[in-house]
Amino acid sequence: MRLLALQHIACEPPGSYEDELLIRGGELTRVLVDEGQPLPELDSFAGVIVMGGPMGAYEQERLPWLGPEKRLIARAVADGLPVWGVCLGAQLLASSLGAQVFPGPEPEVGVLPVHRTDAAIDDPVFSALPETFVALQWHSDTFALPDGAVRLARSDAYENQAFRAGSAYGLQFHIEVGTKLADEWGEVPAYAESLERIMGADALPRLLADVRVHEEAMTDLARTLFARWLEQVVGAGRLTSTR
């Protein structure tokens, strides 16, 4: 099983999602879209992971590579190729399907509660969610639901935290990030400045402490959801994990 991962900054890889894929013997082809690496043809992939980044899904004039990437995502969805979009990836998925992406009324940053919707109860992937769970949030943009999409999760700040459109799933929140990866984010000057501007002085140590407390629960949930997506949507065989 071979998946394509589209990254928009080197420090935002698939994290625990990649861990779950690799333990199942899968392969990942990584494309750093922001660095100008070419987009491949989709024929040889079983699915596409679209990760986060600091840019907006609507910044095509500033970042011309967003246009071809969104067309690739739209083509994947139209062809029934499973897609897993995270944060910016969820926004790009929504935009690719004709929905609006726009700045929200205020940033949502921190390890915060997210709530499962009633529609998630019968979903083959998101039925694994507890009624309420915590996730790392780090975004200022939000999105409208594409036509025909099903809302699967919400938060107190933003109604659209996760959705399904056919075999494509979008997740606004991060549960794939552990303390080590969150610390790498904090080393990016623009990320650190944004964090301090939103959360105040000593924002990074406080955020890392929260991630550390909830790291195991978040990453276990990430692997559980991704395993279901691989099994139920991508069609991977089940693995008796020794982890």
C-alpha positions as protocol buffer text, in pm:
chain_id: "A"
residue {
  index: 1
  type: MET
  ca { x: 0 y: 0 z: 0 }
}
residue {
  index: 2
  type: ARG
  ca { x: 150 y: 327 z: -115 }
}
residue {
  index: 3
  type: LEU
  ca { x: 21 y: 669 z: -9 }
}
residue {
  index: 4
  type: LEU
  ca { x: 110 y: 1014 z: -136 }
}
residue {
  index: 5
  type: ALA
  ca { x: 179 y: 1278 z: 132 }
}
residue {
  index: 6
  type: LEU
  ca { x: 157 y: 1644 z: 31 }
}
residue {
  index: 7
  type: GLN
  ca { x: 348 y: 1866 z: 277 }
}
residue {
  index: 8
  type: HIS
  ca { x: 357 y: 2245 z: 288 }
}
residue {
  index: 9
  type: ILE
  ca { x: 641 y: 2289 z: 537 }
}
residue {
  index: 10
  type: ALA
  ca { x: 904 y: 2033 z: 637 }
}
residue {
  index: 11
  type: CYS
  ca { x: 813 y: 2041 z: 1008 }
}
residue {
  index: 12
  type: GLU
  ca { x: 452 y: 1926 z: 947 }
}
residue {
  index: 13
  type: PRO
  ca { x: 480 y: 1562 z: 839 }
}
residue {
  index: 14
  type: PRO
  ca { x: 201 y: 1308 z: 891 }
}
residue {
  index: 15
  type: GLY
  ca { x: 340 y: 1219 z: 1236 }
}
residue {
  index: 16
  type: SER
  ca { x: 144 y: 938 z: 1401 }
}
residue {
  index: 17
  type: TYR
  ca { x: -51 y: 875 z: 1082 }
}
residue {
  index: 18
  type: GLU
  ca { x: 276 y: 787 z: 911 }
}
residue {
  index: 19
  type: ASP
  ca { x: 372 y: 565 z: 1207 }
}
residue {
  index: 20
  type: GLU
  ca { x: 52 y: 365 z: 1163 }
}
residue {
  index: 21
  type: LEU
  ca { x: 103 y: 329 z: 789 }
}
residue {
  index: 22
  type: LEU
  ca { x: 462 y: 209 z: 826 }
}
residue {
  index: 23
  type: ILE
  ca { x: 385 y: -49 z: 1096 }
}
residue {
  index: 24
  type: ARG
  ca { x: 140 y: -200 z: 847 }
}
residue {
  index: 25
  type: GLY
  ca { x: 411 y: -233 z: 584 }
}
residue {
  index: 26
  type: GLY
  ca { x: 283 y: 60 z: 380 }
}
residue {
  index: 27
  type: GLU
  ca { x: 494 y: 310 z: 189 }
}
residue {
  index: 28
  type: LEU
  ca { x: 484 y: 689 z: 183 }
}
residue {
  index: 29
  type: THR
  ca { x: 591 y: 910 z: -105 }
}
residue {
  index: 30
  type: ARG
  ca { x: 648 y: 1259 z: 34 }
}
residue {
  index: 31
  type: VAL
  ca { x: 621 y: 1572 z: -182 }
}
residue {
  index: 32
  type: LEU
  ca { x: 725 y: 1910 z: -35 }
}
residue {
  index: 33
  type: VAL
  ca { x: 490 y: 2120 z: -242 }
}
residue {
  index: 34
  type: ASP
  ca { x: 611 y: 2452 z: -98 }
}
residue {
  index: 35
  type: GLU
  ca { x: 965 y: 2373 z: -215 }
}
residue {
  index: 36
  type: GLY
  ca { x: 854 y: 2328 z: -573 }
}
residue {
  index: 37
  type: GLN
  ca { x: 873 y: 1950 z: -585 }
}
residue {
  index: 38
  type: PRO
  ca { x: 656 y: 1826 z: -873 }
}
residue {
  index: 39
  type: LEU
  ca { x: 318 y: 1668 z: -816 }
}
residue {
  index: 40
  type: PRO
  ca { x: 313 y: 1306 z: -933 }
}
residue {
  index: 41
  type: GLU
  ca { x: 43 y: 1123 z: -1123 }
}
residue {
  index: 42
  type: LEU
  ca { x: -207 y: 954 z: -892 }
}
residue {
  index: 43
  type: ASP
  ca { x: -226 y: 617 z: -1068 }
}
residue {
  index: 44
  type: SER
  ca { x: 21 y: 437 z: -843 }
}
residue {
  index: 45
  type: PHE
  ca { x: -122 y: 555 z: -509 }
}
residue {
  index: 46
  type: ALA
  ca { x: -390 y: 400 z: -288 }
}
residue {
  index: 47
  type: GLY
  ca { x: -466 y: 733 z: -119 }
}
residue {
  index: 48
  type: VAL
  ca { x: -349 y: 1088 z: -52 }
}
residue {
  index: 49
  type: ILE
  ca { x: -258 y: 1259 z: 276 }
}
residue {
  index: 50
  type: VAL
  ca { x: -267 y: 1641 z: 268 }
}
residue {
  index: 51
  type: MET
  ca { x: -93 y: 1799 z: 565 }
}
residue {
  index: 52
  type: GLY
  ca { x: -87 y: 2142 z: 732 }
}
residue {
  index: 53
  type: GLY
  ca { x: 112 y: 2458 z: 683 }
}
residue {
  index: 54
  type: PRO
  ca { x: 125 y: 2829 z: 770 }
}
residue {
  index: 55
  type: MET
  ca { x: -35 y: 2957 z: 449 }
}
residue {
  index: 56
  type: GLY
  ca { x: -399 y: 3007 z: 359 }
}
residue {
  index: 57
  type: ALA
  ca { x: -580 y: 2785 z: 112 }
}
residue {
  index: 58
  type: TYR
  ca { x: -695 y: 3102 z: -68 }
}
residue {
  index: 59
  type: GLU
  ca { x: -346 y: 3249 z: -127 }
}
residue {
  index: 60
  type: GLN
  ca { x: -307 y: 3135 z: -488 }
}
residue {
  index: 61
  type: GLU
  ca { x: -181 y: 3473 z: -612 }
}
residue {
  index: 62
  type: ARG
  ca { x: 105 y: 3468 z: -361 }
}
residue {
  index: 63
  type: LEU
  ca { x: 161 y: 3092 z: -388 }
}
residue {
  index: 64
  type: PRO
  ca { x: 84 y: 2977 z: -743 }
}
residue {
  index: 65
  type: TRP
  ca { x: 150 y: 2611 z: -659 }
}
residue {
  index: 66
  type: LEU
  ca { x: -175 y: 2601 z: -457 }
}
residue {
  index: 67
  type: GLY
  ca { x: -379 y: 2595 z: -779 }
}
residue {
  index: 68
  type: PRO
  ca { x: -230 y: 2274 z: -923 }
}
residue {
  index: 69
  type: GLU
  ca { x: -240 y: 2110 z: -580 }
}
residue {
  index: 70
  type: LYS
  ca { x: -610 y: 2183 z: -537 }
}
residue {
  index: 71
  type: ARG
  ca { x: -680 y: 2051 z: -884 }
}
residue {
  index: 72
  type: LEU
  ca { x: -494 y: 1731 z: -792 }
}
residue {
  index: 73
  type: ILE
  ca { x: -703 y: 1693 z: -477 }
}
residue {
  index: 74
  type: ALA
  ca { x: -1026 y: 1756 z: -669 }
}
residue {
  index: 75
  type: ARG
  ca { x: -923 y: 1494 z: -925 }
}
residue {
  index: 76
  type: ALA
  ca { x: -848 y: 1243 z: -649 }
}
residue {
  index: 77
  type: VAL
  ca { x: -1192 y: 1294 z: -493 }
}
residue {
  index: 78
  type: ALA
  ca { x: -1366 y: 1275 z: -831 }
}
residue {
  index: 79
  type: ASP
  ca { x: -1187 y: 948 z: -906 }
}
residue {
  index: 80
  type: GLY
  ca { x: -1282 y: 801 z: -567 }
}
residue {
  index: 81
  type: LEU
  ca { x: -922 y: 799 z: -442 }
}
residue {
  index: 82
  type: PRO
  ca { x: -928 y: 828 z: -60 }
}
residue {
  index: 83
  type: VAL
  ca { x: -799 y: 1159 z: 80 }
}
residue {
  index: 84
  type: TRP
  ca { x: -701 y: 1243 z: 440 }
}
residue {
  index: 85
  type: GLY
  ca { x: -663 y: 1620 z: 491 }
}
residue {
  index: 86
  type: VAL
  ca { x: -527 y: 1774 z: 812 }
}
residue {
  index: 87
  type: CYS
  ca { x: -559 y: 2142 z: 916 }
}
residue {
  index: 88
  type: LEU
  ca { x: -455 y: 2331 z: 601 }
}
residue {
  index: 89
  type: GLY
  ca { x: -511 y: 1998 z: 427 }
}
residue {
  index: 90
  type: ALA
  ca { x: -875 y: 1999 z: 538 }
}
residue {
  index: 91
  type: GLN
  ca { x: -912 y: 2356 z: 413 }
}
residue {
  index: 92
  type: LEU
  ca { x: -753 y: 2265 z: 78 }
}
residue {
  index: 93
  type: LEU
  ca { x: -989 y: 1969 z: 52 }
}
residue {
  index: 94
  type: ALA
  ca { x: -1290 y: 2191 z: 121 }
}
residue {
  index: 95
  type: SER
  ca { x: -1168 y: 2451 z: -129 }
}
residue {
  index: 96
  type: SER
  ca { x: -1102 y: 2184 z: -390 }
}
residue {
  index: 97
  type: LEU
  ca { x: -1466 y: 2078 z: -358 }
}
residue {
  index: 98
  type: GLY
  ca { x: -1596 y: 2431 z: -411 }
}
residue {
  index: 99
  type: ALA
  ca { x: -1640 y: 2545 z: -49 }
}
residue {
  index: 100
  type: GLN
  ca { x: -1519 y: 2878 z: 85 }
}
residue {
  index: 101
  type: VAL
  ca { x: -1211 y: 2902 z: 309 }
}
residue {
  index: 102
  type: PHE
  ca { x: -1172 y: 3223 z: 506 }
}
residue {
  index: 103
  type: PRO
  ca { x: -1021 y: 3379 z: 822 }
}
residue {
  index: 104
  type: GLY
  ca { x: -1225 y: 3301 z: 1130 }
}
residue {
  index: 105
  type: PRO
  ca { x: -1332 y: 3555 z: 1391 }
}
residue {
  index: 106
  type: GLU
  ca { x: -1042 y: 3458 z: 1619 }
}
residue {
  index: 107
  type: PRO
  ca { x: -753 y: 3209 z: 1628 }
}
residue {
  index: 108
  type: GLU
  ca { x: -809 y: 2871 z: 1788 }
}
residue {
  index: 109
  type: VAL
  ca { x: -480 y: 2766 z: 1949 }
}
residue {
  index: 110
  type: GLY
  ca { x: -405 y: 2522 z: 2229 }
}
residue {
  index: 111
  type: VAL
  ca { x: -492 y: 2171 z: 2343 }
}
residue {
  index: 112
  type: LEU
  ca { x: -869 y: 2205 z: 2344 }
}
residue {
  index: 113
  type: PRO
  ca { x: -1188 y: 1995 z: 2351 }
}
residue {
  index: 114
  type: VAL
  ca { x: -1345 y: 1872 z: 2028 }
}
residue {
  index: 115
  type: HIS
  ca { x: -1689 y: 1712 z: 2013 }
}
residue {
  index: 116
  type: ARG
  ca { x: -1810 y: 1426 z: 1795 }
}
residue {
  index: 117
  type: THR
  ca { x: -2132 y: 1493 z: 1604 }
}
residue {
  index: 118
  type: ASP
  ca { x: -2425 y: 1252 z: 1584 }
}
residue {
  index: 119
  type: ALA
  ca { x: -2336 y: 1181 z: 1222 }
}
residue {
  index: 120
  type: ALA
  ca { x: -1999 y: 1043 z: 1333 }
}
residue {
  index: 121
  type: ILE
  ca { x: -2162 y: 762 z: 1528 }
}
residue {
  index: 122
  type: ASP
  ca { x: -2239 y: 568 z: 1208 }
}
residue {
  index: 123
  type: ASP
  ca { x: -1925 y: 668 z: 1018 }
}
residue {
  index: 124
  type: PRO
  ca { x: -1684 y: 380 z: 942 }
}
residue {
  index: 125
  type: VAL
  ca { x: -1387 y: 588 z: 1062 }
}
residue {
  index: 126
  type: PHE
  ca { x: -1510 y: 850 z: 1307 }
}
residue {
  index: 127
  type: SER
  ca { x: -1734 y: 613 z: 1501 }
}
residue {
  index: 128
  type: ALA
  ca { x: -1410 y: 537 z: 1690 }
}
residue {
  index: 129
  type: LEU
  ca { x: -1420 y: 888 z: 1843 }
}
residue {
  index: 130
  type: PRO
  ca { x: -1527 y: 939 z: 2202 }
}
residue {
  index: 131
  type: GLU
  ca { x: -1805 y: 1190 z: 2250 }
}
residue {
  index: 132
  type: THR
  ca { x: -1546 y: 1454 z: 2351 }
}
residue {
  index: 133
  type: PHE
  ca { x: -1169 y: 1442 z: 2313 }
}
residue {
  index: 134
  type: VAL
  ca { x: -880 y: 1688 z: 2319 }
}
residue {
  index: 135
  type: ALA
  ca { x: -672 y: 1791 z: 2019 }
}
residue {
  index: 136
  type: LEU
  ca { x: -402 y: 2040 z: 1936 }
}
residue {
  index: 137
  type: GLN
  ca { x: -550 y: 2339 z: 1754 }
}
residue {
  index: 138
  type: TRP
  ca { x: -332 y: 2594 z: 1577 }
}
residue {
  index: 139
  type: HIS
  ca { x: -526 y: 2781 z: 1310 }
}
residue {
  index: 140
  type: SER
  ca { x: -688 y: 3113 z: 1226 }
}
residue {
  index: 141
  type: ASP
  ca { x: -875 y: 3007 z: 911 }
}
residue {
  index: 142
  type: THR
  ca { x: -1190 y: 2801 z: 882 }
}
residue {
  index: 143
  type: PHE
  ca { x: -1408 y: 2670 z: 600 }
}
residue {
  index: 144
  type: ALA
  ca { x: -1763 y: 2607 z: 489 }
}
residue {
  index: 145
  type: LEU
  ca { x: -1874 y: 2250 z: 432 }
}
residue {
  index: 146
  type: PRO
  ca { x: -1865 y: 2138 z: 68 }
}
residue {
  index: 147
  type: ASP
  ca { x: -2199 y: 2046 z: -86 }
}
residue {
  index: 148
  type: GLY
  ca { x: -2304 y: 1701 z: 27 }
}
residue {
  index: 149
  type: ALA
  ca { x: -2034 y: 1675 z: 295 }
}
residue {
  index: 150
  type: VAL
  ca { x: -2113 y: 1537 z: 641 }
}
residue {
  index: 151
  type: ARG
  ca { x: -1992 y: 1718 z: 954 }
}
residue {
  index: 152
  type: LEU
  ca { x: -1821 y: 1472 z: 1190 }
}
residue {
  index: 153
  type: ALA
  ca { x: -1678 y: 1695 z: 1465 }
}
residue {
  index: 154
  type: ARG
  ca { x: -1715 y: 2046 z: 1604 }
}
residue {
  index: 155
  type: SER
  ca { x: -1555 y: 2262 z: 1873 }
}
residue {
  index: 156
  type: ASP
  ca { x: -1686 y: 2545 z: 2087 }
}
residue {
  index: 157
  type: ALA
  ca { x: -1509 y: 2798 z: 1861 }
}
residue {
  index: 158
  type: TYR
  ca { x: -1569 y: 2645 z: 1516 }
}
residue {
  index: 159
  type: GLU
  ca { x: -1852 y: 2426 z: 1394 }
}
residue {
  index: 160
  type: ASN
  ca { x: -1654 y: 2260 z: 1118 }
}
residue {
  index: 161
  type: GLN
  ca { x: -1377 y: 2053 z: 1275 }
}
residue {
  index: 162
  type: ALA
  ca { x: -1406 y: 1740 z: 1062 }
}
residue {
  index: 163
  type: PHE
  ca { x: -1607 y: 1625 z: 762 }
}
residue {
  index: 164
  type: ARG
  ca { x: -1644 y: 1346 z: 511 }
}
residue {
  index: 165
  type: ALA
  ca { x: -1710 y: 1388 z: 141 }
}
residue {
  index: 166
  type: GLY
  ca { x: -1726 y: 1047 z: -23 }
}
residue {
  index: 167
  type: SER
  ca { x: -1398 y: 871 z: 56 }
}
residue {
  index: 168
  type: ALA
  ca { x: -1229 y: 1199 z: 153 }
}
residue {
  index: 169
  type: TYR
  ca { x: -1193 y: 1310 z: 516 }
}
residue {
  index: 170
  type: GLY
  ca { x: -1089 y: 1653 z: 644 }
}
residue {
  index: 171
  type: LEU
  ca { x: -971 y: 1718 z: 1001 }
}
residue {
  index: 172
  type: GLN
  ca { x: -911 y: 2075 z: 1118 }
}
residue {
  index: 173
  type: PHE
  ca { x: -740 y: 1961 z: 1439 }
}
residue {
  index: 174
  type: HIS
  ca { x: -406 y: 1791 z: 1506 }
}
residue {
  index: 175
  type: ILE
  ca { x: -394 y: 1464 z: 1699 }
}
residue {
  index: 176
  type: GLU
  ca { x: -93 y: 1327 z: 1511 }
}
residue {
  index: 177
  type: VAL
  ca { x: 151 y: 1563 z: 1685 }
}
residue {
  index: 178
  type: GLY
  ca { x: 358 y: 1463 z: 1987 }
}
residue {
  index: 179
  type: THR
  ca { x: 581 y: 1676 z: 2206 }
}
residue {
  index: 180
  type: LYS
  ca { x: 889 y: 1637 z: 1985 }
}
residue {
  index: 181
  type: LEU
  ca { x: 707 y: 1753 z: 1674 }
}
residue {
  index: 182
  type: ALA
  ca { x: 531 y: 2037 z: 1857 }
}
residue {
  index: 183
  type: ASP
  ca { x: 872 y: 2151 z: 1982 }
}
residue {
  index: 184
  type: GLU
  ca { x: 996 y: 2162 z: 1620 }
}
residue {
  index: 185
  type: TRP
  ca { x: 701 y: 2385 z: 1534 }
}
residue {
  index: 186
  type: GLY
  ca { x: 802 y: 2619 z: 1813 }
}
residue {
  index: 187
  type: GLU
  ca { x: 1149 y: 2649 z: 1661 }
}
residue {
  index: 188
  type: VAL
  ca { x: 1003 y: 2806 z: 1346 }
}
residue {
  index: 189
  type: PRO
  ca { x: 1031 y: 3182 z: 1415 }
}
residue {
  index: 190
  type: ALA
  ca { x: 701 y: 3270 z: 1247 }
}
residue {
  index: 191
  type: TYR
  ca { x: 521 y: 2998 z: 1446 }
}
residue {
  index: 192
  type: ALA
  ca { x: 675 y: 3108 z: 1776 }
}
residue {
  index: 193
  type: GLU
  ca { x: 589 y: 3474 z: 1714 }
}
residue {
  index: 194
  type: SER
  ca { x: 232 y: 3386 z: 1619 }
}
residue {
  index: 195
  type: LEU
  ca { x: 193 y: 3168 z: 1927 }
}
residue {
  index: 196
  type: GLU
  ca { x: 318 y: 3439 z: 2163 }
}
residue {
  index: 197
  type: ARG
  ca { x: 98 y: 3699 z: 1997 }
}
residue {
  index: 198
  type: ILE
  ca { x: -210 y: 3482 z: 2050 }
}
residue {
  index: 199
  type: MET
  ca { x: -136 y: 3320 z: 2387 }
}
residue {
  index: 200
  type: GLY
  ca { x: 96 y: 3572 z: 2551 }
}
residue {
  index: 201
  type: ALA
  ca { x: 437 y: 3540 z: 2715 }
}
residue {
  index: 202
  type: ASP
  ca { x: 580 y: 3190 z: 2771 }
}
residue {
  index: 203
  type: ALA
  ca { x: 324 y: 3054 z: 2525 }
}
residue {
  index: 204
  type: LEU
  ca { x: 546 y: 2780 z: 2385 }
}
residue {
  index: 205
  type: PRO
  ca { x: 644 y: 2617 z: 2719 }
}
residue {
  index: 206
  type: ARG
  ca { x: 280 y: 2621 z: 2829 }
}
residue {
  index: 207
  type: LEU
  ca { x: 163 y: 2468 z: 2503 }
}
residue {
  index: 208
  type: LEU
  ca { x: 433 y: 2200 z: 2510 }
}
residue {
  index: 209
  type: ALA
  ca { x: 336 y: 2112 z: 2867 }
}
residue {
  index: 210
  type: ASP
  ca { x: -25 y: 2063 z: 2757 }
}
residue {
  index: 211
  type: VAL
  ca { x: 81 y: 1852 z: 2459 }
}
residue {
  index: 212
  type: ARG
  ca { x: 300 y: 1639 z: 2685 }
}
residue {
  index: 213
  type: VAL
  ca { x: 10 y: 1568 z: 2923 }
}
residue {
  index: 214
  type: HIS
  ca { x: -223 y: 1462 z: 2641 }
}
residue {
  index: 215
  type: GLU
  ca { x: 31 y: 1324 z: 2392 }
}
residue {
  index: 216
  type: GLU
  ca { x: -44 y: 956 z: 2445 }
}
residue {
  index: 217
  type: ALA
  ca { x: -421 y: 997 z: 2423 }
}
residue {
  index: 218
  type: MET
  ca { x: -400 y: 1217 z: 2111 }
}
residue {
  index: 219
  type: THR
  ca { x: -153 y: 1004 z: 1917 }
}
residue {
  index: 220
  type: ASP
  ca { x: -332 y: 679 z: 2010 }
}
residue {
  index: 221
  type: LEU
  ca { x: -655 y: 830 z: 1879 }
}
residue {
  index: 222
  type: ALA
  ca { x: -477 y: 946 z: 1563 }
}
residue {
  index: 223
  type: ARG
  ca { x: -352 y: 594 z: 1496 }
}
residue {
  index: 224
  type: THR
  ca { x: -692 y: 442 z: 1570 }
}
residue {
  index: 225
  type: LEU
  ca { x: -872 y: 674 z: 1328 }
}
residue {
  index: 226
  type: PHE
  ca { x: -607 y: 636 z: 1060 }
}
residue {
  index: 227
  type: ALA
  ca { x: -611 y: 257 z: 1097 }
}
residue {
  index: 228
  type: ARG
  ca { x: -985 y: 259 z: 1037 }
}
residue {
  index: 229
  type: TRP
  ca { x: -941 y: 481 z: 733 }
}
residue {
  index: 230
  type: LEU
  ca { x: -677 y: 246 z: 595 }
}
residue {
  index: 231
  type: GLU
  ca { x: -890 y: -61 z: 662 }
}
residue {
  index: 232
  type: GLN
  ca { x: -1240 y: 63 z: 588 }
}
residue {
  index: 233
  type: VAL
  ca { x: -1176 y: 325 z: 320 }
}
residue {
  index: 234
  type: VAL
  ca { x: -840 y: 261 z: 157 }
}
residue {
  index: 235
  type: GLY
  ca { x: -904 y: -111 z: 187 }
}
residue {
  index: 236
  type: ALA
  ca { x: -591 y: -226 z: 366 }
}
residue {
  index: 237
  type: GLY
  ca { x: -582 y: -563 z: 534 }
}
residue {
  index: 238
  type: ARG
  ca { x: -605 y: -575 z: 910 }
}
residue {
  index: 239
  type: LEU
  ca { x: -285 y: -599 z: 1110 }
}
residue {
  index: 240
  type: THR
  ca { x: -249 y: -752 z: 1451 }
}
residue {
  index: 241
  type: SER
  ca { x: -30 y: -481 z: 1600 }
}
residue {
  index: 242
  type: THR
  ca { x: 234 y: -560 z: 1861 }
}
residue {
  index: 243
  type: ARG
  ca { x: 264 y: -198 z: 1974 }
}
